[in-house]
Amino acid sequence: MAILVLVRHAQTIWNAEERWQGQTDIPLSPEGEVEVGHLARRLARERFDLVVMGRHARGRIAGSIASSAPCTVVTMPITPQSR
């Protein structure tokens, strides 16, 4: 049986300020860094066959935690059609 796990990026500086970031690559806030630690502990025992992540740092951080065990990793390009 296949299981789909969705993980959104952690809080960024602009998220904390309630600003839209869109395609701008904004770093994680201090709270976001705490959230990443929680995510790492939660996913530590999980194994994935495939991890798909966005190209922004906020998405790559979550994706790299999920892909810490050997698996296929795909970074999705941002194209005009995907915006």
C-alpha positions as a LaTeX table, in Angstrom:
\begin{tabular}{lrrr}
\hline
Residue & $x$ (\AA) & $y$ (\AA) & $z$ (\AA) \\
\hline
Met1 & 0.00 & 0.00 & 0.00 \\
Ala2 & 1.34 & 3.43 & $-0.95$ \\
Ile3 & 1.25 & 6.22 & 1.64 \\
Leu4 & 1.50 & 9.90 & 0.72 \\
Val5 & 3.07 & 12.25 & 3.28 \\
Leu6 & 2.84 & 16.00 & 2.67 \\
Val7 & 5.09 & 18.40 & 4.55 \\
Arg8 & 4.89 & 22.15 & 4.17 \\
His9 & 7.99 & 24.25 & 4.71 \\
Ala10 & 8.55 & 25.70 & 8.16 \\
Gln11 & 7.78 & 29.31 & 9.08 \\
Thr12 & 9.82 & 31.95 & 7.26 \\
Ile13 & 10.59 & 35.49 & 8.36 \\
Trp14 & 7.89 & 36.79 & 6.03 \\
Asn15 & 5.35 & 34.20 & 7.27 \\
Ala16 & 5.93 & 35.56 & 10.79 \\
Glu17 & 5.25 & 39.07 & 9.47 \\
Glu18 & 2.11 & 37.84 & 7.63 \\
Arg19 & 3.64 & 38.83 & 4.29 \\
Trp20 & 3.20 & 36.92 & 1.03 \\
Gln21 & 6.50 & 35.61 & $-0.29$ \\
Gly22 & 5.50 & 33.93 & $-3.54$ \\
Gln23 & 8.65 & 33.13 & $-5.51$ \\
Thr24 & 11.00 & 35.08 & $-3.22$ \\
Asp25 & 13.42 & 32.79 & $-1.35$ \\
Ile26 & 13.04 & 33.97 & 2.26 \\
Pro27 & 15.02 & 32.33 & 5.11 \\
Leu28 & 13.38 & 30.53 & 7.99 \\
Ser29 & 12.46 & 32.45 & 11.11 \\
Pro30 & 13.75 & 31.35 & 14.53 \\
Glu31 & 10.36 & 29.65 & 15.05 \\
Gly32 & 10.79 & 27.95 & 11.66 \\
Glu33 & 14.13 & 26.55 & 12.78 \\
Val34 & 12.42 & 25.10 & 15.87 \\
Glu35 & 9.73 & 23.60 & 13.60 \\
Val36 & 12.46 & 21.99 & 11.47 \\
Gly37 & 13.85 & 20.34 & 14.61 \\
His38 & 10.39 & 18.93 & 15.42 \\
Leu39 & 10.05 & 17.68 & 11.84 \\
Ala40 & 13.45 & 15.99 & 11.99 \\
Arg41 & 12.52 & 14.14 & 15.17 \\
Arg42 & 9.10 & 13.17 & 13.78 \\
Leu43 & 10.52 & 11.78 & 10.52 \\
Ala44 & 13.67 & 10.20 & 12.01 \\
Arg45 & 12.28 & 6.65 & 11.78 \\
Glu46 & 10.40 & 7.06 & 8.51 \\
Arg47 & 11.73 & 5.77 & 5.19 \\
Phe48 & 10.59 & 7.19 & 1.86 \\
Asp49 & 10.92 & 5.87 & $-1.67$ \\
Leu50 & 10.59 & 9.30 & $-3.25$ \\
Val51 & 10.96 & 12.87 & $-1.98$ \\
Val52 & 9.82 & 15.78 & $-4.15$ \\
Met53 & 10.77 & 19.28 & $-3.04$ \\
Gly54 & 10.69 & 22.81 & $-4.34$ \\
Arg55 & 13.77 & 24.78 & $-5.32$ \\
His56 & 13.53 & 27.37 & $-2.53$ \\
Ala57 & 15.61 & 26.88 & 0.61 \\
Arg58 & 12.48 & 26.64 & 2.76 \\
Gly59 & 11.30 & 23.60 & 0.81 \\
Arg60 & 14.73 & 22.03 & 0.38 \\
Ile61 & 15.29 & 22.04 & 4.15 \\
Ala62 & 12.10 & 20.03 & 4.76 \\
Gly63 & 12.92 & 17.77 & 1.80 \\
Ser64 & 16.46 & 17.10 & 2.98 \\
Ile65 & 15.16 & 16.02 & 6.40 \\
Ala66 & 12.72 & 13.61 & 4.76 \\
Ser67 & 15.42 & 12.27 & 2.43 \\
Ser68 & 18.07 & 11.63 & 5.08 \\
Ala69 & 17.80 & 7.90 & 4.28 \\
Pro70 & 18.60 & 6.66 & 0.77 \\
Cys71 & 15.76 & 7.42 & $-1.63$ \\
Thr72 & 15.06 & 9.12 & $-4.94$ \\
Val73 & 15.07 & 12.91 & $-4.59$ \\
Val74 & 13.52 & 15.22 & $-7.20$ \\
Thr75 & 13.74 & 19.00 & $-7.03$ \\
Met76 & 10.85 & 20.52 & $-8.92$ \\
Pro77 & 11.77 & 23.40 & $-11.21$ \\
Ile78 & 9.72 & 26.58 & $-11.09$ \\
Thr79 & 8.25 & 27.24 & $-14.51$ \\
Pro80 & 5.68 & 29.80 & $-15.67$ \\
Gln81 & 3.13 & 26.94 & $-15.84$ \\
Ser82 & 3.72 & 25.91 & $-12.18$ \\
Arg83 & 3.29 & 29.36 & $-10.65$ \\
\hline
\end{tabular}
